[in-house]
Amino acid sequence: MKINHRNTELTKKKLIKGFRLYAAIVLCFALFGSVTAFAAGDPLSTINNLSTFIFGLIRAVGLIVLGWGIVQVGLSFQSHDPSQRSNGFLTLAGGVVITFAKEILDLII
């Protein structure tokens, strides 16, 4: 089987030319397509909004863990497995703590 070196050279040249075009387009968007973002008037409200968002995500994860703990406890009662039951109750308790993390922190502070 013969390899045509002329075709491979043309392919390399096309790849280099294509990469240069791609790099030029990315550079143009990076330099001229950027928009300046200004902060809100009150930085404390921005921090509070971010805190609310993060605690909302933590609450969602806590609800998922809580649901998984309920499923594990239910399966442990069905299979009469004490170790699975204890793991289910620990997962259930962890889900409750994660779900109510913001309230627990507010009580501590």
C-alpha positions in Angstrom: 0.0 0.0 0.0 1.4 3.3 -1.1 1.1 6.5 1.0 0.6 9.7 -1.0 2.8 12.2 0.8 1.3 15.1 -1.3 -2.2 14.5 0.2 -0.9 14.4 3.8 1.0 17.7 3.2 -2.1 19.3 1.9 -4.1 18.0 4.8 -1.6 19.4 7.3 -1.7 22.8 5.6 -5.5 22.8 5.7 -5.4 21.9 9.4 -2.9 24.6 10.2 -4.9 27.2 8.2 -8.2 26.1 9.9 -6.6 26.4 13.4 -5.2 29.8 12.6 -8.7 30.9 11.6 -10.3 29.4 14.7 -7.7 31.1 16.9 -8.3 34.5 15.2 -12.1 34.2 15.7 -11.7 33.3 19.4 -9.2 36.1 19.9 -11.7 38.6 18.3 -14.5 37.5 20.6 -12.3 37.6 23.6 -11.0 41.1 23.0 -14.0 42.8 21.4 -17.0 40.7 22.5 -16.6 41.1 26.2 -19.1 43.1 28.2 -18.2 45.0 31.4 -20.4 43.8 34.3 -21.0 46.4 37.1 -21.8 45.4 40.6 -25.1 46.2 42.2 -25.5 49.3 44.4 -25.3 47.4 47.7 -22.6 44.7 47.9 -24.2 43.2 51.0 -27.4 42.4 49.1 -25.4 40.7 46.5 -23.7 38.5 49.1 -27.1 37.8 50.7 -28.5 36.7 47.3 -25.5 34.4 46.7 -25.9 33.0 50.2 -29.6 32.3 49.6 -28.8 30.6 46.3 -26.1 28.4 47.8 -28.3 27.4 50.8 -31.1 26.6 48.3 -28.7 24.2 46.5 -27.7 22.6 49.8 -31.3 22.2 50.7 -32.0 20.4 47.4 -29.1 18.0 48.1 -30.4 17.4 51.6 -33.9 16.6 50.3 -32.4 14.0 47.9 -30.4 12.4 50.7 -33.5 12.5 52.9 -35.5 10.7 50.2 -32.7 8.1 49.8 -32.7 7.5 53.5 -36.4 6.9 53.5 -36.0 4.3 50.7 -33.2 2.6 52.6 -35.2 2.3 55.8 -38.2 1.0 53.8 -36.0 -1.6 52.1 -34.4 -2.6 55.4 -37.9 -3.3 57.0 -38.7 -5.4 54.0 -35.5 -7.5 54.1 -35.2 -7.6 57.9 -31.5 -6.5 57.7 -30.4 -4.6 60.9 -27.2 -3.2 59.4 -29.1 -1.8 56.4 -31.7 -0.4 58.8 -29.0 1.4 60.8 -27.5 2.8 57.6 -30.9 3.9 56.5 -31.6 5.8 59.7 -28.1 7.4 59.6 -28.8 8.5 56.0 -32.2 9.8 57.1 -30.7 11.8 60.0 -27.9 13.2 57.7 -30.6 14.3 55.2 -32.5 16.1 57.9 -29.3 17.9 59.0 -28.4 18.9 55.5 -31.9 20.0 54.7 -32.1 22.3 57.7 -28.5 23.4 57.7 -29.4 27.1 57.3 -31.8 27.0 60.2 -29.3 25.2 62.4 -26.6 27.7 61.6 -29.0 30.6 62.4 -29.8 29.0 65.8 -26.1 28.6 66.6 -25.3 32.2 65.6 
